[in-house]
């Protein structure tokens, strides 16, 4: 297996299939920052990620597995310094889990295909959903929309 870090996500073996890899495989495929965020549930500093201020039309895919997660159609400027979306691109693309790691309960967002940590979702977003998916740029890859 190559030790070179991949710059493009690996596709799943079939639609809807979960991806399971060893820790060593994830480390070999992801950059150090992607691994820290996606596999270690880390958070990048506000206003430092690649996509927090991106405005072009794009589809945002999971940096680990390539699953489509969000569209620029639902991206908005939340003022928080992280890419923010009002909804996933489709039902079933993300999963939520309670996170009490900072002494408060938040809803952690994971990629439904590979389980990678994406960020958190809050109920202070714009209409019509009222949700703000606050996502780490390190968890995403941007694909220009056609």
C-alpha positions as CSV (number, residue, x, y, z in Angstrom):
1,X,0.0,0.0,0.0
2,X,1.3,3.5,-0.9
3,X,2.2,5.8,2.0
4,X,1.4,8.9,-0.2
5,X,-1.5,10.9,1.0
6,X,-4.4,10.9,-1.4
7,X,-5.7,14.2,-2.6
8,X,-9.0,12.8,-3.9
9,X,-11.7,10.9,-1.9
10,X,-12.0,7.1,-2.6
11,X,-15.4,6.0,-3.8
12,X,-17.4,3.4,-2.0
13,X,-17.7,0.0,-3.4
14,X,-21.4,0.4,-4.1
15,X,-24.4,2.7,-3.4
16,X,-25.3,2.9,0.2
17,X,-22.5,0.6,1.4
18,X,-20.7,1.6,4.6
19,X,-16.9,2.0,4.5
20,X,-14.9,0.3,7.2
21,X,-11.1,0.8,7.3
22,X,-8.4,0.3,9.9
23,X,-6.9,3.3,11.7
24,X,-3.7,2.6,9.7
25,X,-5.6,2.8,6.4
26,X,-7.3,6.1,7.4
27,X,-3.9,7.6,8.5
28,X,-2.3,6.6,5.1
29,X,-5.1,8.1,3.1
30,X,-5.9,11.4,4.9
31,X,-3.7,14.4,5.6
32,X,-2.7,14.9,9.3
33,X,-5.4,17.6,9.7
34,X,-8.1,15.6,7.9
35,X,-7.3,12.6,10.2
36,X,-7.4,14.8,13.3
37,X,-10.8,16.2,12.4
38,X,-12.5,13.3,10.6
39,X,-11.2,10.4,12.7
40,X,-10.3,12.2,16.0
41,X,-13.3,14.4,16.2
42,X,-11.2,17.5,16.1
43,X,-12.2,21.1,15.2
44,X,-10.3,23.5,13.1
45,X,-9.9,27.1,14.4
46,X,-12.6,29.5,13.2
47,X,-11.9,31.5,10.1
48,X,-8.9,29.2,9.1
49,X,-10.5,26.5,7.0
50,X,-10.5,26.5,3.2
51,X,-14.3,26.8,2.7
52,X,-15.6,29.1,5.5
53,X,-15.7,32.0,3.0
54,X,-16.2,30.1,-0.3
55,X,-19.0,31.5,-2.4
56,X,-18.8,29.5,-5.7
57,X,-21.4,26.9,-6.8
58,X,-20.2,23.6,-5.6
59,X,-21.1,20.2,-4.2
60,X,-19.3,19.4,-0.9
61,X,-18.2,15.8,-0.5
62,X,-16.7,13.9,2.4
63,X,-13.0,14.3,2.3
64,X,-12.6,10.7,3.5
65,X,-15.0,8.7,1.3
66,X,-16.3,11.1,-1.4
67,X,-20.0,10.9,-0.5
68,X,-22.0,14.0,-1.5
69,X,-22.9,15.8,1.7
70,X,-23.9,19.5,1.1
71,X,-24.6,21.9,-1.7
72,X,-23.6,25.5,-2.1
73,X,-27.4,26.1,-2.6
74,X,-27.8,25.7,1.2
75,X,-24.5,27.3,2.3
76,X,-24.8,30.6,4.1
77,X,-22.6,33.0,6.0
78,X,-23.3,32.3,9.7
79,X,-20.5,34.6,10.9
80,X,-19.0,31.8,12.9
81,X,-15.9,31.2,10.7
82,X,-16.9,27.7,9.6
83,X,-18.7,26.6,6.5
84,X,-22.4,26.6,7.4
85,X,-25.3,24.8,5.6
86,X,-29.0,24.8,6.3
87,X,-29.5,21.2,5.2
88,X,-27.6,18.2,3.8
89,X,-27.8,17.5,0.1
90,X,-30.2,14.6,0.6
91,X,-31.8,12.6,3.5
92,X,-29.5,9.9,4.9
93,X,-26.2,11.5,3.9
94,X,-25.3,12.6,7.5
95,X,-26.1,11.1,10.9
96,X,-26.3,12.8,14.3
97,X,-25.0,11.7,17.7
98,X,-25.2,13.5,21.1
99,X,-21.8,15.0,22.0
100,X,-21.3,16.0,25.7
101,X,-17.5,16.5,25.4
102,X,-17.4,20.2,26.3
103,X,-19.7,20.0,29.3
104,X,-22.8,20.8,27.2
105,X,-24.9,18.6,24.9
106,X,-24.5,19.3,21.2
107,X,-25.5,17.3,18.1
108,X,-22.4,15.9,16.4
109,X,-22.7,15.3,12.6
110,X,-21.0,12.3,10.9
111,X,-20.8,11.1,7.3
112,X,-23.3,8.3,7.1
113,X,-21.0,6.3,4.8
114,X,-17.7,6.3,6.6
115,X,-18.6,7.7,10.0
116,X,-16.2,10.6,9.7
117,X,-16.7,13.6,12.0
118,X,-17.9,16.6,10.1
119,X,-18.9,19.1,12.8
120,X,-22.1,19.9,14.7
121,X,-25.7,21.0,13.9
122,X,-27.5,23.7,15.8
123,X,-31.1,25.0,15.7
124,X,-30.2,28.7,15.0
125,X,-30.1,28.5,11.2
126,X,-32.2,30.3,8.6
127,X,-35.6,29.2,7.3
128,X,-37.0,27.0,6.1
129,X,-35.0,24.4,8.2
130,X,-33.9,26.6,11.1
131,X,-30.8,24.5,11.2
132,X,-27.1,25.4,11.0
133,X,-24.8,22.6,10.0
134,X,-21.4,24.0,11.2
135,X,-18.9,21.9,9.3
136,X,-15.1,21.7,9.4
137,X,-13.4,22.5,6.0
138,X,-11.0,19.7,6.7
139,X,-13.9,17.2,6.5
140,X,-14.9,18.4,3.0
141,X,-13.8,18.5,-0.6
142,X,-15.4,21.0,-3.0
143,X,-16.5,19.8,-6.4
144,X,-17.5,22.7,-8.8
145,X,-21.2,22.4,-9.6
146,X,-22.2,22.0,-13.2
